[in-house]
Amino acid sequence: MASALEHIRVIDFGQYIAGPLLGMLLADQGADVVRVEPPGGPVWDTPANGTWNRGKRSIALDLKGEGDREVARRLVAGADVVIENFRPGVMDRLGLGAREMTEANPGLVYCSLPGFASDDPRAGMPAWEGVVAAAAATFRPADPAHRPAYTAIPIASTYAAFQGAASVVLALNARERDGWGQHIEVPLFDAMFPSIGHHGLRVHEPRPEPATFATLWGGFFECSDGKWLRFGGSGNQNFRQFVEGAGIESWDADGLIELERVLPESSGEVAQMQEWIRELFRTRTAQEWEDLIAEAGSEGAVCRTSEEWFDHPHARESQMVVEVEDRERGRMLQPGVNARMSLTPGRVRGPAPAVNEDRNSVLAELDARTRAAGQQSIDRPGAQGFLRAALEGVRVLDLCIILAGPTLGRTLAEFGADVIKIDSPVRGSFVARHNDINRGKRSILLDLKSEEGREVFWRLLETADVVAQNYRAGKLEQLGLGYEEVRKRKPDIVYASLNAYGHLGPWAGRPGHEQFAQTAAGMAERFGGEGAPAVQPNPVNDYGTGYMGAYAVALALLHRQRTGQGQHVDTALAYTAMTLQSPYMQRYEGKEWDEPRGQEALGSGPLHRMYQASDAWVFVGARESDLARMGHVLGLPGLEELQDAALEQALEERFLGDAADAWVGRLIEAGVGAQRVVTDVRELMEDPWVKAHGLSLTREHEELGLITTCGPAPRLSRTPVRPGNPASRPGSDAREILEEAGLGSEFERLVEAGVIVTEGVRAG
């Protein structure tokens, strides 16, 4: 079958992670990605290049030479998309910058992924992954009283690639409609804010909340075999069935929940209950508990290493692990395709090429591609003036809950879609994370379990282009609202499904949230290290899956513009966990799992780690070739003579001798990447540059007064993203939505019948 991007030519200048990963995401969906390598090959020689460069073609060009620069210009002149992740200004100095290239090729979508934005004061600094992460309050430990903890997961690079992928394909959607390309910039630092998400949310004048109770059941528990298990807790579905399956006779499920609801000051009773629960989990092996919990239909997962996850039957059968015959290392297991499509399926199209392997074929195509692009710039089909937004005129019905699915809807709203958020009026007294993930949407509380509620849904569907849901597999099918039923009424609908473990394999029907994807796929084991497992400080699988869902929807909408066909798309938290771990998720003969791990980790080596200064922590990002320059920094003489442990010890001792800001200033002046480690999200959200650039938004809410939320990161030159209004009160847009559907006269009756609720459900 055809693929959504098989007609798209991409020129990939990316190095390290962000650019190559973005190129891989596009190649997996059928794009012809031509990788432009330095003559010596990738700047970072890592087995992960076998993943990031799979399915691409390779040409080696020395961009310092005029002859090869001219070849690069001609490649770009015939391209649909360019990817680069150099520091701002580098491509301009080479004559390959966005302005010059989009003037030469007006249909070009040019995507830049710098570490810091072109107008960020830090734009010229070497923006190593750890430097960006330190700036974005990423190194928050599992225990707030602990020192900063390094995470090996390249969240900034991966999130820039995720948001870059969605932005590129949505820009291609806009080009399909009006004929014009544009420049996209997704800085790694900016891209971190959507991963922070609800941690950055602040209600400036919070209203009194009911007393909170101790949560005793949810968390990590050590089992009889010494392995750890993550359990969902009493608040998750089917807790009663879990109690019965576990053979707990002391209390029934209601009694256990009641005992859990002990006010925190009742510390003695809480401690007694906690110890009883810990002892309970020590009575079975982790695998026995996982099986029992699955049988009950509740949430639980054994804490596995990434290596163990590669062998798991679900990882294989769900195709989140695929086999590739790598040119350097032979048989290699890698992460599978993230965004899944029913009509235009993605696939791994082959191994990463050898450097310069495709030079002859790429050069042979140059003239024809350049002529075709030039003709298109003269007579662009469908050019009817600029769109104001990439998804102008697109309507989305968002049925999603919690974080991942609603992030998909929020992203589409940021790109201009009219998103109607449909929440259940009977699910509970609040809409979880509402002010974080439902900004820019309109809200209706609609009982889809009632026949009349479903009739309202069918009326709304008549004008919809996209339906998004992230319920457990089969839940909406039980209501007659699954994809097959929806497409009977709306054949061209794009229907997106998100879940925990994917829609193939033995775990397809299992419930799960962020923590379970981290637990199953090895993230929690890596971040916890030798002690108890620990989850990442940000819910990176949830928000990341939302962006991959938006990417899948964008691909399907692009296909629909050309063919009129809708389709079913899906992604999952566990797929995203694989992609986030992509630097390490390759298995081949001789593989060593030696990445940094544990809460004591400070970095990946002496020149990429945190050091304690006299008043704070500093992250240093440098190469061995930078040692001579570092040796001329005041307080750091003689470093060029040191290596490994001796170098690390010397730096530890010397950094204690001065303040963090002093060290950062000196190192940056010497051309070395450095950043004071920010550990407080509130401090980050109050940063003047962050606020001025819309990454931290403080606005008036109709009910709550001033609220602060994280803003969108991508910058599109022609169809800019918009954060949208603060999330409206749950249910408050119902009348307007019904009137647009021709059901305005039914509003009062539907409210009276409880099919629609407009009051009493608060923003959680």
Order of alpha helices (4+ residues) and beta strands (2+ residues): beta-alpha-beta-alpha-beta-alpha-beta-alpha-alpha-beta-alpha-alpha-beta-alpha-alpha-beta-beta-beta-alpha-alpha-alpha-alpha-beta-alpha-alpha-beta-beta-beta-alpha-alpha-beta-alpha-beta-beta-alpha-beta-alpha-beta-alpha-alpha-beta-alpha-alpha-alpha-beta-alpha-beta-beta-beta-alpha-alpha-alpha-beta-alpha-alpha-beta-beta-beta-alpha-alpha-beta-beta
